[in-house]
Amino acid sequence: MSDRFHDLALFVRVADTGSFSRAGRELGYAQPTVSRMIGGLEARLGVKLFMRTTRQVVPTEAGALLLERARSVLSDVEEMENAVRGTEGLTGVLKVATPVTFGAREIAPRLGPFLEAHPALRVELLMADRRVDLLDEGVDLAIRLGALADSSFISRRIASAPRYIVASPAYLTQRSAPKSSADLQAHDIISGRSPGIDVWTLRDAAGGETSVKLEARLVATSTEGVLAAAAAGFGLAMTSAFACRMEVARGELVQVLPDFTLPTIDVHAISPLGRKPPAKVRLFIDHLVMAMGAADDPALGGS
């Protein structure tokens, strides 16, 4: 029976990575051993589980059915073992993908209680501003900011924060602060996206909305770069309260157009591990929801 669980775990990893060799490297098997084990599983079940091409390994119809059931079985076994140990008995590795700035400023500082509660569990933070492929890189869950693309992954909102327009005091002394949305056109804009064409939507106190199309003078394709450029006095930037809290507290940035509001940004945790993620994933998401409750809609503390 133990061999069958190993075979199922290997089968799931092959399906997730689309590669016999990659699954083998991750689980410590040589590629021929992976082929032999999958072949044995196929022989035992009497069906083909994968269609093999020169570039990819894709589950067959039977393989897709087994994949759904295998994930559920493996999750149930892990949950059973953890229930016997107690939640403090979580083991293995939890791999979490997160944007760099959000991971460094919001996730990492809140890990302490979770790590203390689960001393046998190792957490790996994959911090990158690119869109990480959860299945290809073996990620258990990812933190995503903003609107979610349509996906078969499960998701849960863990926090929300307003966006602000910010600038350095030095910049505002030189150029004077804008008084209306129309004034933004006369200012240098810092953008986090290439080619640097942004549309900022502002809502006034009466509920009226205005969208302003702005062309950036400076583009920095990371949140840290945008904040550094704004703090250095190179222009106005739009960012979340999560991102700029530290700079505002130090007086390096201040809010511009404080009487206007911008769309909030939601933070989601997403998981590729089926309808019932493992206990380590569910408990970590629960921890983030509780830990970030105080950070929900954080205020800048002044303009």
N, C-alpha and C positions, 0 to 999 in steps of 0.2 A: 504493500500500500504506500510506503514511503517513496518508492521509486515512481509511483504514479503521480504523486504530488510534485516531485521534481520534474517529471515530464510535462505536467500541466504548466508549471511555472516557466519552464523553458519555452513551451509553445506560446504562451502569452507574450513573452519577451520577443520572440521571433516575429510575432504578428505586429507588435508595437513598433519595432525597429525596422521591419521589412527586410531583415538581413540575418542569415544564419551566422555569418562570421561575427557581426557586431553583437548579437545576442550571446554568442559563445564567449567573446572577450569580456563582456560585462559579468557573466556568471561563472567564468573560469573554466570553460570547456573549449577544446580545440574544435575547429570547424567540422572535421570529419565525425567527431563525437556528436555534435549537434545534429548533423544529417542522419546519423544512425539512430539517435534517440527519437527524432521526429518520425523517421521511417518506421520505427518500432511502434510508435503511437498510432500511426496510420494503419499499420498491419493489424494491430489489436482491434481497432475500431472498424476496419474494413472500408475506409473511405479515404479519399485524398483531402488533405487539410489545406494545402497551399498550391497555388499556381506559381511556378518558378519561371522568371524571365532573366535575361542577362543583366537587368538593372534592378529588379525588385522581386520581393516575395510577397504575394498577396493571398489572403485567406480565400478559399473556395466558399461556396454556400454552406457546406457542412462545417468548414473551418470557422466561419462567422458565427454559426450557431454554437459551436463548442467554445469559442472565445467568450461569448457572453456568459455562458454557464461556468466556464473555468474561472473567470474573474470573480463571480459570485461565490464559488466554492472556496477559492483561496482567501477571499476576504472573510468569509465565515470562519474558516479555520484560524486565521490570524486573530479575529475577534474573540473566538472561543479561548484561545491561549491567553490573550490579554485579560479576559474576564477571570480566568483562573488565577493569573498572577496579581490581578488588580491593575487599575489604569497606570499605576506607577511602574508597571512592568513592561511598558512599551519598549521594543528593541528594534535594532536594525538602523536604517538610514532614512531620513526624511529629506528629500531634495526639493527645494523651493526656489522658483525663478521669480525675480523681482527687478523692477527698474532700479538703476544704481542709486539715485538720490533718495527715492522713497525707501528702498531697502536699508540704506545707511542711516537715515534719519528717523524712520518710523518703525521699521521691522526689527532691526538688530537691537536697538535699545530696549525692546519689549520682550526679548527672548528669555530673560533671566528666570522668571517664575515657571515657564514651561520646561526649561532645561532642568531646573531643580526638581520638578515634579516627575520627570522621566529621565533619570540619570543614565539608563542603559540605551537611550535613543540618541543617535547622532544626527545633527541637523546640518545640511549643506545649503548655503545661500548662493545660488547662481545669479550674480548681479550683473545685469546687462541691459542696455537701453534698446537693443534689438528685440524683435518679436521672436521669442524662443519657441522652437517646435517641441511641445511637451512630449510627444510620443518618441520622436527621433532621439531626444536627449535624455530620455528616462526620467523626466521630471514628475514628481508626485502632485504638485500643485503650483500654480503660478498666480502672481499678483498682477492684475491688469487695471490700469487707470483709464477712465473715459468710457465711451460707449463700447459695448462688446459686439464683435462680429457674430453673425449667425454660426452656431456650432452645436455639435452633439455633446460637447463637454457639459458637465454640471457646473453651476456657478452659484455664488452666494455673495451678496453685497456685505462688505465688512465695515465700510465707513463712507462718509461723504464730506466734501469740503467746498467752500466757496472759492471762486477765482478772484484775483485782484489784479489791477494795473499798478505797477510799482516803478519807482525810480529812485535814484540816489538824491540826497539833499543837495549835493553839489550840482548835479544836472539841473534840478529845479531852480536853483539860484541863478544859474546862467540863462536858462531858457524860459523861466516862469511856468508854473503849473497850468495845465489846460483847465478851462472852466466848463467846457461842454464837449460832447462827443465830436462835434465838428472840428474842435481845436486839435484833435489828435493828428490830423493830416499835416499839421505844421511841425510835427515833432519827429525825431529820429526813433525808429522802432527796432527793437531786438526780437528776433523770431527764433523758435526752436525747430523750425522745419524748413527744408529746402523745397522750392526756390525762394521762400521767404515772403509769400503772399498770404496774409492772414485776414480773416474777417472777424472782427470783434463785435459781439452783440451786447449792447448795454441797455439796461432797463432803468428808467427814472422812477422817482418816488411815486408818480401818478400811475405807474404801470405801463407807460409807453415804451416801446422797444425801438432801438435804432441800431442798424448794422453798418459798420464802417469797414470798408475794404482798405487795407494798409499794406504798403510794400516796405519790407524791412531794409534798413541800411546795413544791419549786421545780422548774420545768421550763425547760430551756435547750436549744433544738433545734439545737445544734451542739456538737461535741466541745470546741471552745475555750471555749464558754460554760459547759459542765459543769465543765471543769477550773478555770476562773476562779472559779466559785461555790464549788467545793470548797476551793480554796486560800484563799478569803476567809473560810472557816469557817462556811459555811451548812449543812453536813451531810455525809452519806456519799454517795459516788458509785461506781458500777461502771464501769471503763474498761479498755482494753487496756494492756499494758505498753508498746506502741508509743507510745500517746498520752501517758502520764503520766511517761515516763522523765525528761524535763527537770525537771518539778516535783519529782520525788522526789530527783533529784541535788542540787537547790538546797535541799532540806529543807522545801519548801512543802507537800508531801503525804507521808504515810506509809501503809503498808499496814495494813489492819484485818483481823482474823481470819486471821492468816498461816498458821495450821495447817489451814485449809480451802482447797480448790482450786475454781475455777470453770471452766466450759467454755472451751476455747481459741477464739480467733478466727482463721479462715483468711483469707489475702489472695490473691485471684485476679487474674490479668490475663485479660481477655476481649476477643475480636476478632470483628467482624462480617464479616470479609473472606474468608469461604469456608474450605474445608478446608486451603488452602495460603496462609497470609498472606504478604504481601510480605516481602522480606528485612529491611527496616527495622523491621518489627514483630517478626519472629522474633529478630533480633539484640538489640533493645531488651529483650525479655522475657528472653532469655538473660543479658543484663547485669544485670537486676534480680535474677534468681535467684542469680547469683554474688555480687552486691554485698550482698544481704540475707541471705546465708548466715550471717554473723556475728550477724545480728539475729534469727535464728530462735529462738523461745522465749527472748527476752531476760529476764534476771532484774532485779528491782528493786534488788538490792544491799542488802537489809536491810529491816526492818520498822519 
